[in-house]
Amino acid sequence: MPTRVCCCCSALRPRYKRLVDNIFPEDPKDGLVKADMEKLTFYAVSAPEKLDRIGAYLAERLSRDVVRHRSGYVLIAMEALDQLLMACHSQSIKPFVESFLHMVAKLLESGEPKLQVLGTNSFVKFANIEEDTPSYHRRYDFFVSRFSAMCHSCHSDPEIRTEIRIAGIRGIQGVVRKTVNDELRATIWEPQHMDKIVPSLLFNMQKIEEIDSRIGPPSSPSAADKEENPAVLAENCFRELLGRATFGNMNNAVRPVFAHLDHHKLWDPNEFAVHCFKIIMYSIQAQYSHHVIQEILGHLDACKKDSPRVRAGIIQVLLEAVAIAAKGSIGPTVLEVFNTLLKHLRLSVEFEASDSHKGSLGSVNLNSKDNDEKIVQNAIIQTIGFFGSNLPDYQRSEIMMFIMGKVPVFGTSTHTLDISQLGDLGTRRIQIMLLRSLLMVTSGYKAKTIVTALPASFLDPLLSSSLMEDYELRQLVLEVMHNLMDRHDNRAKLRGIRIIPDVADLKIKREKICRQDTSFMKKNGQQLYRHIYLGCKEEDNVQKNYELLYTSLALMTIELANEEVVIDLIRLAIALQDSAIINEDNLPVFHRCGIMALVAAYLNFVSQMIAVPAFCQHVSKVIETRTVEAPYFLPEHIFRDKCMIPKSLEKNEKNLYFLTNKIAESLGGSGYSVERLSVPYVPQVTDEDRLSRRKSIVDTVSIQVDILPSSIPSDDVVSNTEEITFEALKKAIDTSGMEEQEKEKRRLVIEKFQKAPFEEIAAQCESKANFLHDRLAQILELTIRPPPSPSGTLTITSGHAQYQSVPVYEMKFPDLCVY
């Protein structure tokens, strides 16, 4: 019951006190006296300078009632304060607000849940009021701490505990709204506040029974859920907090999330972590997405020595963040993302190799940890692939180059990845992981021209990787090539090596070969043919290798083949058939049959693609003969399970093989230039043969030096012929001994020099000149000098190609001269 004073004393009291006293009834159950409350409100509005005194007096009465546990009068006092707060908006309200916040603090400090909820409700009402002028001295540190503590309430009564937690969350929401709308809103984003607010919200969000695993943005909760469920209310408040974050304070809001997930060990399993970062990515402004990704990458670096499952959980969170942000603004973090992921990929492989070594020594059984590291590696590859596949084409090209530069190739030091601690097994593992990452990045890449997809700076290291001795690595390289080469989505139609009865049924999509693609094949065609040729002759090939090689040939035919390329591809197929028959590499019977089956499948395909009836007839006839007499030369037989393989291939019947003269005759009748078909295909020699742990395949090279005596003194001629003659050079280098074939080659070369583009001739001459320099230095150990007269000529032939005699002084041989 409130203290009553005598009438004479009451008349002497200030009017604002009399008005305040009158709003309290004798019995608190009767509630606020509304008539007197209206008088007090009118007085406060009429005399705003009295507001601070009214607030101070109400605070004094409320403090006394709180101490005396007079909850009824406390409720009346807070109701009066709320009404005054809502009614008065003048500048004089500032001192009144201080009294109001002091009373709210008193309620929050009390141990009674009902009063805590009452104080929270009053603060939320206050937070929704927009003040006319900013307050430069007001701080909310106490309220942040108190509301955060309420969010962690451990009251024994579940209903009261839930009520207190809801009040704490609503209080935090009120603080956020009040400070964000204030001019000094930056104070709430200070780390000491965020370290309390964010974990409090996450603590309540953990109570969601079913974690939302939606791909799209989380749906907004209903009003009833917000009021009754602490988890839903906390999630909504968390979204609102992040939505108000700006460039300067984004990191302060995100970092406490990592601390909470670490402290509560929520990375394994990581469903809640994924849920949190989905909310973060969908709530923040799109241009700030890269800040979150940078924070995840930084945390991944900080946890590099944690368990594999923790690292895998962080990487999966990164994947979800990238999936949401990839279409938005990631800009400055693109290379950082890939560099960090590749670094952790190397670390994971290194950990796996180290653990395997320990396990082999018998110290511990680490099979489970090895499997965990594979989970990490797969998560990294999936993240790299998803991120890369969603980048624009110009950035994807850079990432392809970036990853390719990391792939280690034996014998080279061009890669930028440290593999010193990996060993051979670890190096192989990292090669596979990087190529798998590259495969993911190139998936779906569609370039208008092949030179854009396969520039020389990317093609050369990629093809170098195709010469590795591991069949799985070669498979990955071929699949990467297919991703970049297949611009019309035909690969799925070509899946599986087989004899296609009617290629027209596949409905192959193709366009006319553009000039850029034609130029690309003139420059790089021999390099592609060479790697397919060598890839077919690997001893560890399995069925998938032959299928991918067949697909490579088919895609080249569809995407890049004009008449000249078609002839070259047919020459390549015939050369593969000859290599399987002669078997200079001592391949097993299965591999020889596999090559024969590949050639049959490809010639069947290309014959129908170019639609030359005589060619189709010859191919069909050979296939029919094989079906009866040698089914192991066909893919449907040799690549099926438990197929019968002969012990040896001694049959020499010509009707089992595709004959060059028959093919030349059929194509020549349709207008194709078939002169080159009579020249056997021989792969070019490059430095790659020494870089990939394989024996070098050397072209047959002949050099012919013709010195005209009219232009050179006879003494010099005699001196030259005594040391080195044409016959001596021919015997030392050219072992073919086939003069008629040489004449035909020479004629073809002359014709080529007359008709071929100058750029192509220059490129081939330079390549052969460099090779000639190496071979002459190794075999003959001689020094060549240009003749004093420009009439001296030099003719070079290599395998099936021969270059027209040109003046020696016009050819460039670095550090190489002939006396």
Buried (B, 14 or more C-beta within 10 A) or exposed (E): EBEEBEEEEEEEEEEBBBBBBBBBBEEBEEEBBEEBBEBBBEBBBEBBEBBBBBBBBBBBBBBBBBEEEBBBBBBBBBBBBBBBBEEBBEEBBBBBBBBBBBBBBBBBEBEEBBBBBBBBBBBBBBBEBEBEEEBEEBEBBEBBBBBBBBBEBEEEEEEBBBBBBBBBBBBBBBBBBBBBBBEEBEBBBEEEBBBBBBBBBBBBBBEBEEBEEEEEEBEEBEEEBBEEBBBBBBBBBBBBBBEBBBEEBBBBBBBBBBBBBBEBEBBBEBBBBBBBBBBBBBBBBEEBBBBBBBBBBBBBEEBBEBBBBBBBBBBBBBBBBBBBBBEBEBEEBBEBBBBBBBBBBBBBBBBBBBBBBBBEEEEEEBEEBBEBBBBBBBBBBBBBBBBBBBBEEEBBBBBBEBBBBBBBBBEBEEBEBEBEEBBEEBBBBBBBBBBBBBBBBBBEBEBEBBBBBBBEEBBBBBBBBBBBBBBBBBBBBBBBBBBBBBBBEBBEBBEEBBBBEEBEEBEBEEEEBBEEBBBBBBBBBBBBBBBBBBBBBBEEBBBBBBBBBBBBBBBBBBBBBEBBBBBBBBBBBBBBBBBBBEBEBEBEBBBBBBBBBBBBBBBBBBBBBBEBEBBBEBBBEBBEBBBEEBBBBBBBBBBEEEEEEEEEBEEEEEEBBBBBEBBBBBBBEBEBEBBBBBBEBBBBBBEBBEBBEBEEBBBEBBBBBEBEEEEBEEEBEEEBEEEBEEEEBBEBBBEEEEEEBBEBBBEBBBEBBEEBEEEEBEBBBEBBBBBBBEBBEEEBEBEBEBBEBEBBBBBBBBBBBBBBBBBBBEBEBEEBEBE
